[in-house]
Structures are given as structure tokens and as C-alpha cells.
Amino acid sequence: MSARAAGSGAEQSGGGTGRWRLALGAGLLVFILAAPWWAPRVLRQFAFFRVRRVEVLGARFTPVADVLQRLQVDTTRSIWDPTGPLVQRVQAHPQVEHATVTRKLPGTLVVELTERRPVALVPTDAGLAAVDEHGTRLPLDPSRTPLDAPVVTAAPPDSPVYHLLGAMQRDAPRLYARLSTITRTGNDELLLRIDDIGVRAMTNVTLARLSDIEPVERDLARRQIRAAELDLRYRDQVIARLP
């Protein structure tokens, strides 16, 4: 009988230990899950995590000095300070489409930019201005920042022409590099200058349709024929006009 009693006491002791371990594990889990809330508050008190360096990535057209000025951080700040306000200030730059700010221990902030890319140059009273694929004017001075972009005339902001150029820059860069000018010749017609060939198209021309000129150009080159103009205005046809 005493043996059974001793065994029962051991079982009770083991059960109490198991519950204690479970409670300890649950407390540790809560502690770990709460770390994103308490850890920055604690760590930002240490001088070891003061900002000593800022890396700016993806800044091709945006002056790094502009980014640093907008960050408003110095060596009195901690890398564990909230990054949301930093992101908002950088994204307010008219050249920046999106920004992220991450930490590199112990004292570096990394700012990565996605820029609004210039796709065209448009004439203004003050000279040529750069615009993005929405026709939004960018804070770039083409006289100081060389831009390899076509000149577009008589196209209003948010014109399909700019969307076409954005798609061409991303998906058909070789064709984009050959394009020098786009001129509106009528209410719904365009004249594109690709190398030394004029290409007539409708204002709603797509990149797929514009790419139809490439096999025609190859065929003409094979036959040693030079076209003065290619016409895409007629459905499912590319008309080559000779000099």
C-alpha cells in the first residue's frame, strides 16, 4: 500500500513540474513575440546603435544629398528609431516613386529607392523637360543630367504616348533606344522617327503593334531595299513606302 502511495506522490510531483514548464514556455513565447514592441525601445538607449552611416541604393537620378537632407538624421539618432517617418520624407521627393529604410547593425541605415524614370523629353518655354510614363514632369535638368530619351511634341499629360514609352523602355529597350522623336500629326495620328525611318501610327498604338515593323525591316534589309516610311495605321498591315 505504501508503495502505491509513493508512486501516486511521484505522479503528482511530475505533473506539477510539467505544468510549471508549460507556464514557463508560454511566458517565454509571449516575451519573444513582444520583442518587436519592447526591443527597439530598449536598444535605442544604447550609444552602440547610434547612426554612423547611411547607404543610399538605387539613386540614379535623385541626388544623394537630397535624400540625406530629407532623412534629417545625425549621430544623435538611433537606428532603432521608427523608420516610417523617414520613408515618408524620402518618398515626398518628386523623383522618388517608392522608398524603403532598413537597418544594418550596428549603426547603418540603408535607404533603397525606386525612382520615377524619365521616358521622354517635352519642349517647354524654358527648354526641354523630362517626364515619366504618366506625363508628370520630373525635377531633372537635361542640360546637366544627360538623358537618352525621345523628344515628344504635342502630347498632353497622361497621354497614351507616355504609357507606350514606359512599356517600350521596360520591355523593348533596343527599339526604345532607336526612337528619337514622336510628333502628333493629327487628332489621332503620330509620326515616330526610328533611326532614319518615319513610322506613322495611331495615337493608341500598342507596343505589340509597333514591334510589327521589325520583321518588315529585316525583310527589306535582306532584299537591300531602303524604306523612307513605314505605315501602321491600317489594321494588320505594315505599308513600306520607298524613297
C-alpha positions in Angstrom: 0.0 0.0 0.0 2.8 2.4 0.9 4.4 1.7 -2.5 1.3 2.7 -4.3 1.1 5.9 -2.2 4.7 6.8 -3.1 4.0 6.2 -6.7 1.0 8.5 -6.6 3.1 11.2 -5.0 5.7 10.9 -7.8 3.0 11.3 -10.4 1.7 14.4 -8.7 5.2 15.9 -8.5 5.8 15.1 -12.2 2.5 16.7 -13.1 3.4 19.9 -11.2 6.8 20.1 -12.9 5.1 19.7 -16.3 2.7 22.5 -15.7 5.5 24.7 -14.4 7.5 24.1 -17.6 4.4 24.8 -19.7 3.8 28.1 -18.0 7.5 29.0 -18.3 7.4 28.1 -22.0 4.3 30.2 -22.6 5.8 33.1 -20.8 9.0 32.9 -22.9 6.9 32.7 -26.1 5.0 35.9 -25.1 8.3 37.6 -24.3 9.7 36.7 -27.7 6.5 37.7 -29.6 6.5 41.1 -27.8 10.2 41.7 -28.8 9.3 43.9 -31.8 7.5 46.2 -29.4 9.9 46.4 -26.5 13.3 45.7 -28.1 13.6 48.9 -30.2 12.6 51.0 -27.1 15.3 49.4 -25.1 18.0 49.2 -27.8 17.7 52.8 -28.9 19.0 53.9 -25.5 22.5 52.4 -26.3 25.1 54.5 -27.9 26.3 51.4 -29.7 23.3 51.7 -32.1 23.7 55.4 -32.9 23.5 56.2 -36.7 27.0 56.4 -38.1 26.4 55.7 -41.7 23.6 56.0 -44.3 23.7 53.9 -47.5 21.5 55.1 -50.4 20.8 52.5 -53.1 19.0 53.0 -56.5 19.7 56.7 -56.7 20.5 57.2 -60.4 18.7 60.5 -60.9 18.0 61.5 -57.3 20.9 63.4 -55.7 22.1 61.6 -52.7 22.4 64.9 -50.9 18.7 65.4 -51.3 17.9 62.0 -49.7 20.2 62.7 -46.7 18.7 66.2 -46.2 15.2 64.7 -46.2 16.1 61.9 -43.7 17.1 64.5 -41.1 19.2 62.0 -39.1 22.6 62.5 -37.4 24.7 60.7 -34.9 22.3 61.6 -32.1 19.7 59.3 -33.6 19.5 55.6 -33.2 18.9 53.1 -36.0 16.1 51.7 -33.8 14.1 54.9 -34.1 10.9 54.4 -36.1 11.6 54.2 -39.9 8.1 55.2 -41.0 8.7 59.0 -40.9 12.0 58.5 -42.7 10.2 56.7 -45.6 7.5 59.4 -45.8 10.1 62.2 -46.1 12.1 60.4 -48.8 9.0 59.4 -50.8 7.9 63.1 -50.8 10.8 63.8 -53.2 9.3 64.3 -56.7 11.8 61.9 -58.3 11.1 59.1 -55.9 8.2 56.7 -56.5 8.9 54.3 -53.6 11.4 54.0 -50.8 12.3 51.6 -48.0 14.5 52.1 -45.0 16.2 49.1 -43.3 18.8 48.6 -40.6 22.3 47.2 -40.8 23.7 46.6 -37.4 25.3 48.2 -35.5 24.9 51.7 -36.9 23.9 51.9 -40.6 20.6 52.9 -42.2 20.0 51.5 -45.7 17.7 53.6 -48.0 16.6 51.9 -51.2 14.8 53.9 -53.9 12.6 53.1 -56.8 12.7 56.2 -58.9 10.3 57.7 -61.4 12.1 57.1 -64.6 12.2 59.7 -67.4 10.7 58.3 -70.6 10.5 61.4 -72.8 11.7 65.0 -73.2 9.0 67.6 -73.9 9.5 71.2 -75.1 8.7 74.0 -72.7 9.2 77.7 -72.7 12.3 77.1 -70.6 13.7 74.4 -72.8 13.3 70.6 -72.7 11.8 69.0 -69.6 11.8 65.3 -68.6 8.6 63.5 -67.9 7.7 60.0 -66.6 5.3 57.5 -68.2 2.3 59.4 -66.7 3.4 62.6 -68.3 4.4 64.0 -64.9 7.3 66.5 -65.1 10.4 65.4 -63.2 12.9 67.6 -61.4 15.7 66.9 -63.9 17.7 69.3 -65.9 18.6 67.7 -69.2 21.4 70.2 -69.7 23.1 68.8 -66.5 21.8 65.2 -66.5 22.3 63.6 -69.9 19.1 61.7 -70.8 18.8 59.2 -73.6 15.1 59.8 -74.2 13.0 60.7 -77.3 11.5 64.2 -77.7 7.7 64.2 -77.7 5.7 67.1 -79.0 2.0 68.0 -78.8 1.1 65.2 -76.4 -0.9 66.2 -73.3 0.0 64.8 -69.8 -1.1 61.2 -69.2 -1.2 60.6 -72.9 -1.1 57.0 -74.2 2.2 58.0 -75.8 3.9 58.2 -72.4 2.5 54.8 -71.4 3.8 53.4 -74.7 7.2 54.8 -74.0 7.2 53.3 -70.5 6.3 49.9 -71.8 8.9 50.2 -74.5 11.7 51.2 -72.1 11.0 48.2 -69.9 10.1 45.5 -72.5 11.8 46.6 -75.8 14.8 48.7 -74.8 16.6 48.2 -78.2 13.6 49.7 -80.0 13.3 52.4 -77.4 17.0 53.3 -78.0 16.3 53.8 -81.7 13.5 56.2 -81.2 14.4 59.9 -81.4 11.1 61.8 -81.8 7.4 61.4 -81.6 5.2 64.1 -83.2 1.5 64.4 -83.3 0.4 64.9 -86.9 -3.4 64.9 -86.4 -6.1 64.4 -83.8 -5.3 60.7 -83.5 -2.1 60.2 -85.6 1.6 60.1 -84.7 4.8 60.3 -86.6 7.7 58.4 -84.9 11.3 58.8 -86.0 13.1 55.4 -85.6 16.6 55.7 -86.7 16.2 57.5 -90.0 12.8 56.0 -90.9 9.4 57.7 -90.2 6.8 55.4 -88.8 3.1 56.6 -88.9 0.8 55.2 -86.3 -2.4 56.0 -84.4 -2.2 57.6 -81.0 -3.4 54.4 -79.3 -0.7 52.2 -81.0 0.5 49.4 -78.7 4.0 48.1 -78.2 3.0 44.8 -79.8 1.7 46.7 -82.9 4.8 48.9 -83.1 7.0 45.8 -82.9 5.5 44.7 -86.2 7.9 46.9 -88.0 10.9 44.8 -87.0 10.3 41.8 -89.3 9.4 44.2 -92.1 12.7 46.0 -91.6 14.6 42.7 -91.6 12.9 41.6 -94.9 13.7 45.0 -96.5 17.3 44.7 -95.4 17.6 41.2 -96.8 16.4 42.5 -100.1 18.6 45.6 -99.9 15.6 47.9 -100.1 15.5 51.1 -98.0 12.1 52.4 -97.0 11.5 56.1 -96.4 8.5 55.5 -94.3 6.5 52.7 -92.6 2.8 53.0 -92.0 1.0 51.2 -89.2 -2.3 53.0 -89.5 -4.0 50.2 -91.4 -5.1 47.1 -89.4 -2.9 44.0 -89.7 -0.7 45.7 -92.3 2.7 47.4 -92.4 3.0 49.5 -95.5 6.5 50.4 -96.6 6.9 53.5 -98.7 10.0 53.7 -100.8 12.0 57.0 -101.4 
